[in-house]
Amino acid sequence: MTANRPEPADAPHHDADQTAPGDIELRDSFFTDDPAFTDDPAVGEDAGRHADDADNTDDADDTQGDYELEERHALRRVAGLSTELEDISEVEYRKLRLERVVLVGVWTEGSVEDADNSLTELKLLAETAGSQVLDALSQRRHKPDPATYIGPGKVDHLRLAVEETGSDTVICDGELSPSQLRNLEDRVKVKVVDRTALILDIFAQHARSKEGKAQVELAQLAYQRQRLRGWGGNLSRQAGGRVGVQGGGIGGRGPGETKLETDRRRITTRIAKLRRELEHMATARTTKKAERVRREIPAVVIAGYTNAGKSSLLNRLTGAGVLVEDALFATLDPTTRRTTTTDGRVYTLSDTVGFVRHLPHQLVEAFRSTLEEVAESDLVVHVVDGSHLDPEGQIAAVREVFAEIGALDVPELIVINKSDQADSLVVSRLLAREPHAVVVSARTGAGVEDLLTALEAELPRPSVELDVLVPYDRGDLVSKMHEHGEVLRVEHTADGTRMQVRVNPSLAGELQTFVLVKTP
């Protein structure tokens, strides 16, 4: 389906809320234009042939991530179909209705580019959730309107845009209060969702593990608990004994909006149950991690902005085969792989959930047990999308989350990814700002060797240096020194293997019997 930008209508005349000169003029490329959404049969057939060609590639190389991506695309929303009862017979199997949306933003600070980037990111979020963006509006204000988020005049403009485009949803670029959502829906007569609800919807679609689904449900319930509302006359209301008011008087008194209270109580009960389950899951994860901690294996965590290429980098470094997709929040569940340095030291490399500007605090709280892996790691590989319009803004947004989870003190290695698509001037600017950075392309493999060299240099080194002579019948100790230590020198003598090594205190205790000279 091709989304054509609507013809501009004559703007209504309003005094205080008329579009300000600083409002954003959106480019035509802003709107959804995806061959997968087209109504043109020729284009659709051509896209199908390309898909078939991709499916005919060597299946032997398919990874678990490839299977997950295929399953996700099988559920992709399509346009022109509705799940309403009257035309349910026309709905294709495993297809969902594509929502037609209008985006709304309030520009309170920063430059025009910042406001444009924020709306562009909201567009990508909406498309990831399965929507088609038909129009977008932005208003320059000192602060959002406390009643309707945008001013009354802009609300009229929004209502006209909704009617002209035939949209069924309005998405606001911010977190709206319950009263703002209700008032805006009453004015524009279609569903209104905010940025937080949009991100939570994406997380709900992409969560796969039991823990991930529980974390997302917990965040959604925490968000919904404050936004429950009744439906007017359909629910009984307590009249307070006032005759003639809301059906009051004898026989007119009711127990109040009991359905609302029941829903709120059920949500509170479910939240408590989810928190208990997550605590149990966190204990299980800690138990699994205990062996790595006991053996003092360094932990490296890949973190960064969503769609910066973290999973692609993990696949490039370890061959993990996790799902890779050019979409926001494509992977939510953390993946850990064991790997080794060039000199044989073992360490773990983990992928984490991506971050985004104004990440909903409900998600941070729900995913805190997972995000704490970042704070407990020995090194954070901070991946930045070098081809993004505002990579510095991405770095700042990620570090805000680091501060919230207590990870600012963890050593950080900046990795500027997508060098094959990035502007060389942007890359030079980032390197000047972040001298301790490496430029790579996870897709082509360029710069990966430099990244591994930098990563190995940043790994914590064993603290005890020893000179030992190990008998030939104790090959197990030699293997441990190679696996968990740093071998500086090896010499084979008549009495055994003489090695100068750096090891952790626990292994140093096992080697004390064979120490020749202890180097301070």
N, C-alpha and C positions, 0 to 999 in steps of 0.2 A: 504494500500500500504506500503510495507516495503522498506525503502530507504537503499540500500546497499552502503557502502562507496566505492567509485571508487578505482580501483587498481592504485597504484602510478605510474605515468608516469615518463619517464626520464626527469629530469628537464633540461631546456635549460641553456646553459652556458652564464652567463652574469657577467660582472666584478663588477660594482658599485652597482647593484641592486639585486645580487644573495641573496637568503634567508640567513639571518644572523644566527649565531649559537644560538642567543637568541630567534629566531622565535618559536612560540608555536607548540608543537606536540600534536594534538588533540586526545583525547581518542575516541574509537569506540562508546561509549554510548552517544557521543555528538550529533550524527545524529538522525534525526527523526525516531522513531520506535514506532508507535502507532497502536494497533490492528484496530482502526477505519480506518486507511489508507491502510490496507493490501490488497493484491490481492489474498490471499489464501482463497478459499471458505469455508474451514472448520473453519478457524479462524474467518472469517466474520460471519458464522452462529452461532458460539459460542458466539461472541460478541452480535449478535442479540438476542440470548436467554437470556443473562444477561440483555439486555435492556428491553426485554419483562417482565422479572421477576421484574425489577424495576418499570415498568409501572403498574404492577398488585398489587402494594402496596396500602394501604388504601388511596383513593383519598380524604377522608374527611380531612386529615391533610395537603393537598396541600396549599401552600401560594402563594401570588402574585409573589414572587421570583421564585417559582417552575414553574409557567406558563411562565414567561419570559425566564427562562433557556431552557424550552422545545421549545419555539419559536425560540430561538437563534440556538439551535442544528438542527432545521429543515432547517436552511439556511447554514449548515456547508458545506464547499467546499469538493469535492470529486476528486480523481485522475482519470486519464484516459478519462476524458470528456473535450471537448472543446466547447466554445461558438462561435467558428468561423462559418461563413455562410455555409461552405461546409459540415459540419457534425452536423448541428443544430438539425436534426431529432433524433440524438442519445443522446441528452442532457436530463437528468432526470429533472422532474419538481422540481423547487425550489432548484436546486443544482448549485453551482458555480465552476468554474474551479480552481483546486489546482495548484498554481504556484510552480515551481521548482527553488530553489534559491541557490546561492553560497554566503556565507558571507565573507566580507573583513574587516579587522581591521588594524589600525596603532597603534603600541605600542610605545608611546613617553616617558612615565614615569611610575614609580611604579615597582612592582615586576612581575614575571611571573604569579603568582596567580591572581594579579589584572587584567592583560591582559586576562587571561583565563576566569575570572569571567565576564568581560565585553562582551566577545564573547558569553559566555553562556547566558547572559541576552539578547543579540541581537537575539540568536536562539529562545528563548522563545517568544520574541516580534514577530518574523517572523511567528512562529507557531500559535500564537494568531491571527495574521492577516489572517491566512488561507494558509500558505505556507508549503512546504516540503523542509527541509534543506538537501542538498546533499553533500556539501563540505564547507570548511571554510579555509581561508588563513589569516595569520597575518604577518606583517612586522615590524621589529624594526627600527625606524627612530627617529632622533632628532625632526623632525616636518613633517607633511604631505607634499607631493610634491605639489607645487602650481598649477601644470598643470593637474595631473591625480590622486591626492590623494596618490597613491602608486607609487613607482619608475617605470621607463620604463621596467626594467627586470621583476619586479613582475607583471606588466600588461601583459606581454607575458605569464607568468605562469598562470595568471588568465584566459586568453583567452583559453589556453589549457584545464584548468579545466572545463570551461563552455562547450567546445566542447565535452569533454569526458563524462560529466555527462548529457548532453542534457538539461542544465538549460536554463531558459528563462528570468531570472532576477538576477541581482547582487545587494546585499544590503550592503552598507558601514556603518561602525560603527562610524559615525560622521556626522556633517553637512557640506555638500559640496557646493562650490560656483557653480553658473550656468556654468562657463567655465569648472570646473572640471567634472561636470556631462556630459557635451557635449563631452569633450575630451575622457572620459572613455567609453562612449557609442560608439563613433566612433572607438575605438580600440577593444573592446570586442564584438561589433555587437549585443548586447542584451540590454534590458532596465536596467537602473541603477537608484536606489533610495537610499536616505540616511536615517539615523536614524530618522531625524525629520519627513520626509514624511511617514515613517513607523508608527511612533507613531500617527501622525495625521490620518492615515488610520484606525487604531484601534479605535481611538476616534469616527470617523465617523460611524463605524459599531456599536458601543455600545451606542451611545447617544440615549435617548428615549424621554426625555421631549422637549418641544418647546424651552426652554431656552438653554438646553444642545446642541441641534442641531444648534441653532444660534451661540453659542459660538464656536463650532467646525468649522462651516463654515467660521466664521470670521478668525480663526487661519489659516485655509487652504488657504483662499484668500490672507491673508497677506504673506504667504509663497510663493504662486504661482506668486504674482505680480512681484517679482524680477526675476522670472525664465521663463517668457514667451519668446518664440523664434519663428521666422518665419521659413518657409520651402523653402528657396532658390528660385529657379526659379518659383515656383508656385505663388509667390507674386511679385507685381511690385516693382521695386527698382528705385530710382532716379539716373539717370546716371550722372548728373552734367554737361551735355553739352559736354562731351568728346566723340568725334566720334569714333565708333569702340570698345568702352569699355562697356561691359555689354549691348550691344544693344543700345548704346547712339546715339546722333545726332538727326536730325529732325525726329519726329514721334516716337522716342524711349524714350523720357522722360516721367516718370510716377510720380504719387503723393507720391511715397515712399511706405514703408510697412504699408499701412493704416490698414490692418487687425490686425496687432500687436498693433498699437496705439488704435484701437477701442476696442480690448480686454482689454487693460490696463485701458482705460477709464471706461468700463463697470465694471471691478473689483473694481475700486475706488468708483464708484457710489454705488455698492452693499455693499461695506464695510461701507460707510457712513450710508446707510439704516439699516444695521445690528446693528451698534453702537447705533442708535436712538432706535431701538426695544429693545436692551438690557438695555438701560437706563430706558425705560418704565417698563421692567420686574423687574429691580432692585428696582424701586419705589414701585411696587406692593409687592415685598418681604419685603421691609422695613415697609410697612403698616401692613403686617401680623405680623411682629416681634414687632410692636409698643406696642401691648397689653402685650406681655411678658416683654418688657422693663418697661412699666408703672407699672406693678405689681411686678417688680423687681425679676423676676424668673431667677435664675442662669442658664447659658448656658454652657454646656460641649460639646466639639467637639472631635470626634475621628479622628485622622489624622495619617499618616504614609506612608511607602513605599507601592507600589502596590503589591497586593497578600500577604500582611502580615496578613490578617485575620480580617480586620476592620468590614466588613459587618457581618461576623460570630459572632464577639464579640457583635455587636449591636443586632443581633438576640438573642444571649444568654442572654443579659442583659434586653432587653425590649420585646422580642417576635415580633419584627417588621416584620419578614417574607420577608426581602428584598432578592434579587437574590444573591446567593453564588455560585461561580465557581472557580475552581483551574486554573485561567488564569489571565494574566496581564490586568489591567484596566477593570475588569469584570463589575464594576458599576461606572458610572460617575455622575449620578444625586444625589445630597445630599438628605438625608432622616432624618427627625427630629421626635423624639418620646418624649412624656412627661412621666416622671417616678417619683418615690418618694424614699426618703431615708428610712431607717428603723425607724427613729423617725418622719416620716410624712412630711418632707420638700419636696417641689416640685421643680424639675429642668428638663431641656430639654437635650436630648442626640442626637447629630447629627453625621451622617456619611459624610465624604467628599471624593472627588476624590483622588486617590492614587498618590504618587509622584514617581519619577524615577530619576536616574542619568542623568544629562544634560537634564533636562526637557526643551523642546523647549520654548524659550522666547515668541513665538507667542501664545502658550497655556497659559502661565502665564498671559499674557496681556488679552487674551480673557476671561479667567476664573477668572480674578481679583475680580470681584464683588462677585463671589462665594467663592473664597479663603479668602476674607476679613472677612468672618464669623469666620475664625480661629483667626484672629487678634482681633476681637471684643468679643471673648468668655471669660468666667471667668476661664476656665481650659481646657488644651489640654491633651487628653489621647493619647500619642504617642505610637502607636503599632509597635513593632519590630518583625520580623520573626526570632525566635531563631534557626530555623533549616537551615537558609540560610548560604551559604559559607562565606559571609562577612557581618555580621550584623552591625559591627561598620561602615562600609562604607554606609550602608543604613541610619543609624542615622545621619551621616554627611551630606548626600544628602538631607534628609528631613529638617534638620536645615538650610541648604543653602536656601531652598525655604521659610522657616519661616523668614529668614532675609530679603528676597526680598519683602515679603508682610507685613513686620513690625510686626511679631508675636513673636519675641524673648523674649519680656518682659512678655508674658502671662505665668502664672504658668504651668509647664509641669509635667505630671506623665508618666514615662516610663513603658510600659506593654510589657513584653517579652512573646510573644504568641508561640503556637505550642510546648509547653514543652513536649508533648508526643512524639515528633519526634526529639527534639533538643538534642545535645550532652551535657551531664551534665558539662563537662569542659568548653564548650562555654558559658553556662548559668552562671557558676561561674565567668568566666571572665567578662561577661557583668555586673553582680551584683557588682563586684569590681570596675568597671569603672563608673557605674551609681547606687550609693547606694540607691537613691530614686526610686526604681523600684519594680515591682511586676511580678511574674512569673505565667502564666496562660496557660490553653489550652481551647480555645473556643469550640473545638470539643467535648472534654470529660467533660468540666465544672470544671476541677481541677483548684484551685486557684481563682475561681470567687468570693468567699466570701471575700478573702483577698483583691481583687481588689475593691469590693464595700466598704469595710471598709476604704481603703486608699482614694478612691474617695470622700466618705462622709467627711473625715477629711480635704480634700483639698478644698471643696466647701466653697465659701464665707459665713461667718456667719452673721446673722442680727446684726446690730451695736448698737441697743438700748435695754437695759435690764430694764424690768418693773415688778412691783408687783401690780397686779390689782385684783379687786373684781367685777366680772361681774354678774349682775342679771340673774336669770334663764330665763327671757323672752328675753334675748339677746343672744340666742344660735348662731346667725349668727356671732357674734364677736368671740365666742369660736371656731367656725369652721374655721374662717380666721386665728386665731392664730395657730391652728394645721396645716393648709395648707401652710401658708406663713411664719411662724415663727418657733422658736425652743422652745418647752415647757420644762421647767426645773423642775417644780413641780406643782401638781394639788391637791387642797383640796376643798371638798364640804362642805359648811357651811350653816347655816340657812338663811343667807342673799344672798347667791349666790355662784358662783364658784370662788374660789381664785386661781390665777395662777401666777407663776413666769415664765416669758417668755423673750425671746430675739426676737425682731421684727425689721422690717425696719422702717425708719422715717415716711413714709406715713401711715402705720398702727398704729404707735405710736401716731400720731395725733388723730386718731379715738378713741384711748383708754384713752386719757388724762382725761376724765370725771371720769373714774373708777380707776384711779391710787391711790394706798395706799401709797406705798413707792417707790421712784425712786432710784434704786441702781446705783451708779456711775460706 
